[in-house]
């Protein structure tokens, strides 16, 4: 028996001093306390994480509800703007008068759903056709509403007991300026405009301008003549007077009216350079018919500024005398 015991007895090994020191009763007691406290700390951390997750989930649900509400109102606003755009289009002339050799052509390109530009061509009597182009300050709905006011406030005739009298363009603009000032509008109160009328028999055009870009007379021989008509913007100065000027057209001539969107489309911020640039574009197309010329301008605008995000409303009205 003693031999067997001696064979299986393990030799004793000295215990390292560091181990003995670490495993003092105090250290063992501290370790036991920390071990006992660990589950509670983990549970507290888990509870805190759960609360944060619940708060984030609630915030996410709130954002989703807000997103749904925002989408609803954006959709409704989109529908209302589309309706406003259709209504504004309805105010534009459906057909353009054709009297004698005088023909009218137009290009109308809003920058958004609605436009701050407006034009009209109307038969005044058997010999005269009136035409105007207007550009309200700004963009969007306020500018569009102002153009609607301009359309209805512009007077072209004075009704008399014995008949009527065609108002001179300067008179029409002066009356329109007074109407705008009487409204006491707080925003979008300014506009530029140009009103003219042509005698389809004599081919004489009378124009008055209210701060609008200078019209261009495109002669049949290919030369360009700016028609300098001056006057202050509409809706700024009370009792403002405007001046009439007369231009004689001949067969093959074309008178071009436009808003400043044409210069913005081809420009880089320098008004003088911008004006020269787009007139160069005009000269490069002098051999085209008026319909082709306006179509080419529309394509050029798309290439320059992009058809999806144009920089400004753009409108052109061409008065042409056929050969």
Residue pairs with C-beta under 8 A, 6 or more apart in sequence:
81 112
81 113
81 114
81 141
82 113
84 113
84 114
84 141
84 144
85 110
85 113
85 114
88 114
88 115
88 144
88 147
88 148
91 118
91 148
91 151
92 108
92 118
92 119
92 120
93 120
93 121
93 122
96 103
96 104
96 105
96 106
96 121
97 104
97 121
97 122
97 123
97 129
98 104
99 123
99 127
99 129
99 200
100 200
100 201
101 200
101 203
101 251
101 321
101 322
101 323
102 129
102 198
102 200
102 203
102 319
102 320
102 321
102 322
103 290
103 319
103 320
103 321
103 322
104 121
104 129
104 131
104 317
104 318
104 319
104 320
105 290
105 291
105 294
105 317
105 318
105 320
106 119
106 121
106 294
106 315
106 316
106 317
106 318
107 294
107 297
107 298
107 314
107 315
107 316
108 115
108 117
108 119
108 314
108 315
109 261
109 298
109 301
109 310
109 313
109 314
109 315
110 117
110 313
111 139
111 261
111 310
111 311
111 312
111 313
111 314
112 139
112 140
114 140
114 141
114 143
114 144
115 143
115 144
115 147
115 313
115 315
116 135
116 136
116 137
116 138
116 139
116 140
116 143
116 144
116 146
116 147
116 313
117 133
117 134
117 135
117 136
117 147
117 259
117 261
117 313
117 314
117 315
118 133
118 134
118 135
118 136
118 147
118 148
118 150
118 151
118 315
119 131
119 132
119 133
119 134
119 257
119 315
119 317
120 130
120 131
120 132
120 151
121 129
121 130
121 131
121 317
122 129
122 130
122 131
122 156
123 129
123 130
124 130
124 156
124 157
124 166
124 197
125 164
125 166
127 199
127 200
127 201
128 166
128 197
128 198
128 199
128 200
129 197
129 198
129 200
130 156
130 195
130 196
130 197
131 195
131 196
131 197
131 198
131 257
131 317
131 319
132 154
132 193
132 194
132 195
132 196
133 193
133 194
133 212
133 257
133 258
133 259
133 315
133 317
134 147
134 150
134 191
134 192
134 193
134 194
134 212
135 191
135 192
135 193
135 212
135 259
135 260
135 261
135 313
135 315
136 142
136 143
136 144
136 146
136 147
136 150
136 188
136 190
136 191
137 143
137 146
137 188
137 189
137 190
137 191
138 188
139 312
139 313
142 187
142 188
143 188
145 188
146 185
146 188
146 189
146 191
147 191
149 179
149 180
149 183
150 176
150 180
150 191
150 193
150 234
153 175
153 176
153 179
153 180
154 172
154 175
154 176
154 195
155 167
155 172
155 175
155 176
156 166
156 167
156 172
156 197
157 164
157 165
157 166
157 167
158 164
158 165
158 166
158 167
166 197
167 175
168 206
168 208
168 244
169 195
169 196
169 197
169 206
169 207
169 208
169 242
169 244
170 208
170 231
170 241
170 242
170 243
170 244
172 195
172 208
173 193
173 195
173 208
173 209
173 210
173 231
173 234
173 242
174 240
174 241
174 242
176 193
176 210
176 234
177 210
177 234
177 235
177 237
177 238
177 240
177 242
178 238
178 239
180 189
180 191
180 234
180 235
181 235
181 238
183 189
185 235
189 235
189 236
190 233
190 234
190 235
190 236
191 210
191 233
191 234
191 235
192 210
192 211
192 212
192 213
192 233
192 234
192 259
192 260
193 209
193 210
193 211
193 212
193 234
194 207
194 208
194 209
194 210
194 212
194 215
194 229
194 257
195 207
195 208
196 205
196 206
196 207
196 208
196 257
196 319
197 205
197 206
198 204
198 205
198 206
198 249
198 319
199 205
203 248
203 249
203 250
203 321
204 246
204 247
204 248
204 249
205 246
205 247
205 248
205 249
205 255
205 319
206 244
206 245
206 246
207 215
207 227
207 229
207 244
207 245
207 246
207 247
208 229
208 231
208 242
208 243
208 244
208 245
209 229
209 230
209 231
209 242
210 231
210 232
210 233
210 234
210 242
211 231
211 232
211 233
211 234
212 257
212 259
213 258
213 259
213 260
213 263
214 226
214 227
214 228
214 229
215 226
215 227
215 229
215 255
215 256
215 257
215 258
216 224
216 225
216 226
216 227
216 255
216 256
216 258
216 279
216 282
217 224
217 225
217 226
217 227
217 247
217 249
217 253
217 254
217 255
217 256
218 224
218 253
218 254
218 255
218 256
218 282
218 286
219 225
219 250
219 252
219 253
220 250
220 251
220 252
220 253
220 323
222 283
222 286
224 279
224 282
224 283
227 245
227 247
227 255
228 245
229 243
229 245
230 243
231 240
231 242
231 243
232 240
247 255
249 255
249 319
249 321
250 321
251 321
251 322
251 323
252 321
252 322
252 323
253 320
253 321
254 290
254 318
254 319
254 320
254 321
255 318
255 319
255 320
256 282
256 316
256 317
256 318
257 316
257 317
257 318
257 319
258 314
258 315
258 316
258 317
259 312
259 313
259 314
259 315
259 316
260 312
261 310
261 311
261 312
261 313
261 314
261 315
262 278
262 297
262 301
262 314
262 316
263 271
263 274
263 275
263 278
264 274
264 305
264 311
264 312
264 314
265 278
265 300
265 301
265 304
265 305
265 310
265 311
265 312
265 314
266 274
266 277
266 278
266 281
266 300
266 301
266 304
267 273
267 274
267 277
267 278
268 274
281 297
281 300
282 293
285 292
285 293
285 296
285 297
288 296
290 318
290 320
293 318
294 316
294 318
297 316
301 307
301 310
301 314
305 311
